């Protein structure tokens, strides 16, 4: 059951994406300026790329503007984004997503086969071709060993809302199994087995993904009036939260990013993520070219393969590796992954909405 609109209004989108009144004339007690504000809030997602670029620039120019948003806020912030997805979804959406095992398996393969292969390739290039220290190569490989990122779910929601549940299922499965897969991959690629906190990771899944989405779905189902009230404000708040999630890691890790190896590592990380985005897109096209929703599935798989939990990689680097250089690639990856992902959101969302 979806949120029911307030009496007297039909919030189904018009050709320009804005809500339209059900009656020919608005009730006299409705302030048109207030309605205009609501319309601006509801379309705030269109300004997401500008907010991401602005937060990146501000974090580089004045890091204290974001350093207050420390790592302890990341889980609640990502949880809020998942809540926004839940409010705009239904239980049936997730049931339909689970009923696509082939797509889920493909997303899993992208996370833990394609991505680690690319990580090993770029990590080897960093040491063998660019003559960077071994810890830099290890850091790139570490980024490729972790699970999918919750930001990929939100990126999918902005581009193809109907595919968001599938994206969430794929990310949740990769995160749940990362407690076993990440240590094995790190041993194979880096030569060091990382003890991952199983209870901590499962707790994070519940806090960041399961609980917020369940809250949004229950709100949709049982309290539609509240849902209708808060829904216009969610796009603006989601843009603000996303900007903080991009600017904060950049500001906090600015010294690592501006290190002597920073620019070369930056280029390698850009190449790694670009290859992952492209691989997810192309391989999906080859495997699911007969699917009726192949275009949306390509974009979803691209996000799933190209975006990963770089914050987890950064935490593992800081905790289990003595050399601080291992943390440089994950710190840069957090920013690059977000910028590239939401750049694709801008391009694909506009292309999808363009009349054929």
N, C-alpha and C positions, 0 to 999 in steps of 0.2 A: 504494500500500500504506500503510495507516495504522499508527500505533504499536500494537504488540501489548502488552496489559496484562500486568502481572506475573502469574506463575503463581498461581492460586488466587483471582484477583479478576476481576470483570467491571465495567469502568469505564463501561458504558453508563449514561446518566442515568436516574434514577427520576423519578417525578412531581414530586418537589420539587427536581430538578436535581442531587442528590447521588449519588456513586457507591455501588453496593451490592455486598456480597460475593456471590460465586458459590455459596459453601457456606453451609449453615444456621448454622454456628458458625465463628468466627474461630480461626485457629491460636493456641495458647496463647502462643507466643513473640511475637506481635504485640501491642505495647502500645497499648491503646485510646486513650490520651491522644495518642500519636503519630498515630494515624489521625484523631483529631479535628482536630489541627493541619493535616494534609493537606487535610481537608475544608474548613477555613476558608480555606486558601491557594487552593484550587481555585475558591472562590466569591468571591474578592476583587474580581472585576470589578463585583459588585453595589454596591461601595462607591466606585466611580469618581466619581460626581457629588459625593459628600461630600468626596473628596480634592481635586477640582478647586476646589470652593468654599473649602475650608480653605486651599489653597495661595494662592488669590487674596487671601483675608483676611490671611494671614500676610505675603504680599509687600507689601501696603499698609501694614500696621502695622509690620513690621520687615523692610525690604528686604534687609539683609545676609544674611538667612536663605536667599536665593536668588541673590544677585549673584555668588556663587562659581561658579554653574553658567553659565559664560560661553558665548558663541556657538560656541566650538570644540567644545563637547559636544553641540550640537544634532544634527549628522549621526550620531554614534554612537548617540544616544538614539533618533532616528527609525529608524535601522537595526535597533536591537533590537526595536522594535515590528513592523517588517516581518518580522523573523526569527520572532517569535511567530506571525504570520499564516502564514508558510511551514510551520511545524511542524504547524499545524492544517489544512493544505491538501494537495492532491496535484497532480501534473502535469496530470492530466485536467481538474481544475477550471479551469486556465488555458487549456487547449485549448478547452474549452467556451466560455470567455469570449471568446476571439478569434473564435469562430464566430458572434458576434452583432454584425456590423458596423453594423447600424442603431442599436443601443443605444450603441455606441462613438461613432458620429457624433453622436448626440443629446447625449452627454456633452461632446463637443468643442464643439458649438455652444453649450451652456450656459456653458462656460468662456470662450470667445472671442467670443461674440456677445451673449448675454443679459447676462452679467456686466459687460462693458465698457459696454454701453448703460446699465445701472443706475449704474455708476460715473460716467459722464458726467453723468447726471441729478442725482445727489447732489452731485457736485463743483460743478456749475453752481448748485445750490441754496445750497451753502455760501457762494459768493461773491455771487450775485445776490439772495438772500433774507435770509440771515443776516449779510451784509456782512463775512464773514471775509476775511483776506488771500488773495490769489491762490495763494500756495504751499500753503495748506491745501486748496484745491480741487484743485490739481495732485496733492497727496498722495493724496487719495481716488481720483482717476482712476488714479493709478499702481497702487494696490492692485488695481484691477479689471483691470489689464493683464497681471498675472502668471499663472502656471500654477496647477494644482490643488495642494492640500496633501496630504502623506503622512498627516497626521492624519485626513483623510477616509477613507482606506483602513482605518485602525484603527477609526474610528467605524462604518463599514459592517460590519466584521468582528464587532463587538460586537452589532450590531443584527440583521444578516442574514448569518451566516457564509458561506453559499453564494454570496453576491454579492461577497464580498471580492476574488476574482480579477478580476472585471469592473471593480471600482473601481480596482484597482491598474493594470490595463491602460490605463484611461482617463487616470488621473493620469500614468502614465509617458509616454503619447503627448503629452499636453498639455505636459509638462515638456520633452520632447525637442524639440518644435517651438516652444517659447517663445523659443528663441534667435533665431528669425525673426519670430514673431508679436508678441512683447512690444515690440521696438523699433518695429515698424510701428504698433501701437496707440498707443504713447506719442507718436509723431509726430502721429497723427491727432487724439488727444484732448487732449494737452498742448502739442503744438507743438515737442516736443524729441525727437530721435531718440537713444535710449540704446544705447551700444555694450555688448552683453552678451557675457560671456566664454563662447564656445561650448564650448571644451575643459573649462572649469571646470564648466559645467552638465552636460555629458555625464558627467564624472567623478563628479559628485554623484549622478546617476541610478544609476550602477553601484554606488557605495558605499552609498547609502541604500536603494535598492530592489532592484536585480537580485541583488547578491551575498548579502545577508541572506536573501532569499526562496529563492534557490537553495540556500543552506546548510540552511535549514529543510526544504525538499523532499527533499534528498539524505539528511538525517538520518532523515526519515520512511521513505525507501525502503530504505536500506542498513544503518542502525544503529537499529532500532526499540527496542532495549532502552534505549539512552541517551535516546531520545525519551520513553519512558515514565517515566524517572527524573526528567527536568527539567520535564516538562509540568505537574505540579501547582504548580510554583513560578512559572511564567510569568505567570499572572494577577496575582499580588501585585506582581511586579517591573514588569509593564506599567503598573499603576496608579501605582506610585511614579514611573516614568519620565514618564508623562503629566502628573502633578502638577508635576514639575520643569519640563517644557516649557511649562506654563501660567504658573507662578509666576515663572520666570526673566525672560522678556521684560517682564513687568509691573514687577518690581523694578528691572531695569536701566534701563528707560525711564520710571521714575516721575516724573521732573521734566517730561518732555514731556506725560505724561498729566495732570499737575496744573498745566499751564500755564494762562494766562488764557483760552485758547480750548478747553481740555481738555473741559469739560462739553458744550459745543455740538458739538464734533467727536465726542464719545462718542455723543451722540444720533444724529448723522448716520451714524456707522459702524454703530450698532445697526440703523437703518433700512435701510442698504445691505445688510447681511448678512441681515436678516429678509426683505427683498424677494427676495434671491437664493435663499434656502432655499425660500421659497414658490413662486417662479417655476419652479425645478427640479422641484418636486413637482407643480405644476398642469400644466405643459407636458408632462411625462411621462405624466400621466394622460390627456391629450388625444391624444397621439401613440401610446401603447401600451395603450389601454384594453382591447384584446382579448387582450393577452398573458396567459398563465396565471399568471405571477408578477408581475403588474403592481403589487401592493402593495409587494413587496420592491424592485422596480425604481424605484418612486416615491421610496422612502426613499433608495436609493442615489444617484439623480440629484440629490436635494435636497442631500445631503452634497457631491457633486461640484461643484455650482453655488454652494453657500453657503460652502464652505471653500476658501481659496486660500493660496498660499505668501506670506503677509504678511511673513515674514522676508526673503524675496528682495526684496520691495518696499522694505523698510526698508534693506537693504544697497544697493540701487540709489539710494535717496534720499540716503543718506549719502555715496555715492561720486560721483554725477553732478549733484547739485544744490547750489548754494552756500548757499541759504537753509535753515537747520535746521528750519524749520516744515514743510517737505515731509515730513519723517520722522515728524511727530506722528501723522497718520492711520494709517500702517502699524504704528506701535508700539501704538496702541490696537486696531487690527484683530487683531493677534496674540492678544490676550487675549479680545476679544469673540467672535471666530470660534471659539475653543476652548470658551468657556463655553456659547455657544449650541449648538454642535455636540453637546457631551456632555450638555446638557440634553435635546436631542432623542433621544439614545441612551437616556437613562433612560425617557423617555415611551414611545418606540416599542418598546423591548425588553420592557417590562412589558406593553404592549398585545398584543404578538405572542405572549407566553407565556401570556396569560390564556386559559383554556379557553373555547371558543365555545359 
